[in-house]
């Protein structure tokens, strides 16, 4: 393997290449995203191993709290899912790539604020 990947990252890389051979080209635009996903997969595996050695709940400043390593496992797992989604891998059955969609979460602000909408509704 020409990259410094661990076992989980290597398995993901092989799987990604099987689904999209264009990732083999060094100048492929999504190659870096794929490699980041593989490195993230290795990081998740490492953090999951570490999480088995700690208590899930620890005593924090304000009382019991989830161990920070478990929160990091969750965040890295979400990042991995987003990176793989960003690759838009073709469907195995049809060979078609999924529709490109923007990130969910924060939405584009509208030109009219909700306060202005409420005032307009109240006055009518």
C-alpha positions as CSV (number, residue, x, y, z in Angstrom):
1,X,0.0,0.0,0.0
2,X,1.6,3.3,-1.1
3,X,-0.2,5.2,1.7
4,X,0.4,5.0,5.4
5,X,-3.0,3.3,6.2
6,X,-3.9,0.9,8.9
7,X,-5.9,-2.3,8.4
8,X,-9.3,-0.6,8.5
9,X,-8.2,2.2,6.2
10,X,-6.7,-0.3,3.7
11,X,-10.0,-2.3,3.6
12,X,-11.9,0.9,3.0
13,X,-9.5,2.0,0.3
14,X,-9.8,-1.3,-1.5
15,X,-13.6,-1.1,-1.2
16,X,-13.7,2.5,-2.6
17,X,-11.5,1.5,-5.5
18,X,-13.7,-1.4,-6.3
19,X,-16.7,1.0,-6.4
20,X,-15.0,3.8,-8.3
21,X,-11.9,3.0,-10.3
22,X,-11.4,6.7,-11.1
23,X,-9.9,7.1,-7.6
24,X,-6.8,5.3,-8.8
25,X,-5.7,8.3,-10.9
26,X,-3.4,10.5,-8.9
27,X,-5.0,13.6,-10.3
28,X,-8.6,12.5,-9.5
29,X,-10.3,15.3,-7.7
30,X,-12.0,13.0,-5.1
31,X,-8.9,11.0,-4.4
32,X,-7.9,13.2,-1.4
33,X,-11.4,12.9,0.0
34,X,-11.2,9.1,-0.3
35,X,-7.8,9.1,1.4
36,X,-9.1,11.3,4.2
37,X,-12.0,8.9,4.7
38,X,-9.5,6.0,5.0
39,X,-7.3,7.8,7.5
40,X,-10.5,8.7,9.4
41,X,-11.5,5.1,9.4
42,X,-8.2,4.2,11.0
43,X,-8.6,7.0,13.6
44,X,-12.1,5.7,14.5
45,X,-10.7,2.2,14.9
46,X,-7.9,3.5,17.2
47,X,-10.3,5.6,19.3
48,X,-12.8,2.6,19.6
49,X,-9.9,0.5,20.9
50,X,-9.0,3.2,23.4
51,X,-12.6,3.6,24.5
52,X,-12.7,0.0,25.7
53,X,-10.2,0.9,28.4
54,X,-12.1,3.7,30.0
55,X,-15.3,4.1,31.9
56,X,-18.2,5.4,29.7
57,X,-19.3,7.9,32.3
58,X,-16.8,10.0,34.3
59,X,-17.1,12.6,37.0
60,X,-16.9,16.1,35.4
61,X,-16.9,19.6,37.0
62,X,-20.6,19.7,37.2
63,X,-21.4,16.0,37.7
64,X,-21.4,12.8,35.7
65,X,-20.6,13.1,32.0
66,X,-19.8,11.0,29.0
67,X,-16.1,10.3,28.6
68,X,-14.5,12.7,26.0
69,X,-13.1,9.8,24.0
70,X,-16.6,8.5,23.3
71,X,-17.7,11.9,22.1
72,X,-14.7,11.9,19.8
73,X,-15.5,8.4,18.4
74,X,-19.0,9.8,17.6
75,X,-17.6,12.9,15.9
76,X,-15.0,11.0,13.9
77,X,-17.6,8.4,12.8
78,X,-19.9,11.2,11.6
79,X,-16.9,12.7,9.7
80,X,-16.2,9.4,8.1
81,X,-19.9,9.1,6.9
82,X,-19.8,12.6,5.5
83,X,-16.5,11.9,3.6
84,X,-17.8,8.7,2.1
85,X,-21.1,10.5,1.2
86,X,-19.1,13.2,-0.5
87,X,-17.5,10.7,-2.8
88,X,-20.9,10.0,-4.4
89,X,-20.1,6.4,-5.1
90,X,-22.2,4.8,-7.9
91,X,-25.0,2.5,-6.9
92,X,-24.0,-1.1,-7.3
93,X,-27.3,-2.1,-9.0
94,X,-27.7,0.8,-11.5
95,X,-24.2,2.3,-11.7
96,X,-25.6,5.8,-11.3
97,X,-24.1,8.3,-8.9
98,X,-26.4,9.8,-6.2
99,X,-27.7,13.3,-6.7
100,X,-25.3,16.1,-5.4
101,X,-26.7,17.8,-2.4
102,X,-25.5,20.5,-0.1
103,X,-24.6,19.9,3.5
104,X,-27.5,19.9,5.9
105,X,-27.6,22.0,9.0
106,X,-27.2,25.7,8.6
107,X,-29.5,27.0,5.9
108,X,-29.1,30.0,3.7
109,X,-30.6,33.0,5.4
110,X,-33.6,34.5,3.7
111,X,-33.9,38.2,2.9
112,X,-36.8,38.6,5.3
113,X,-36.3,37.8,9.0
114,X,-38.7,35.8,11.0
115,X,-39.4,38.8,13.1
116,X,-40.5,40.8,10.0
117,X,-42.7,37.9,9.0
118,X,-44.4,37.8,12.4
119,X,-45.0,41.6,12.3
120,X,-46.5,41.3,8.9
121,X,-48.8,38.5,10.0
122,X,-49.9,40.4,13.1
123,X,-50.7,43.6,11.1
124,X,-52.9,41.8,8.6
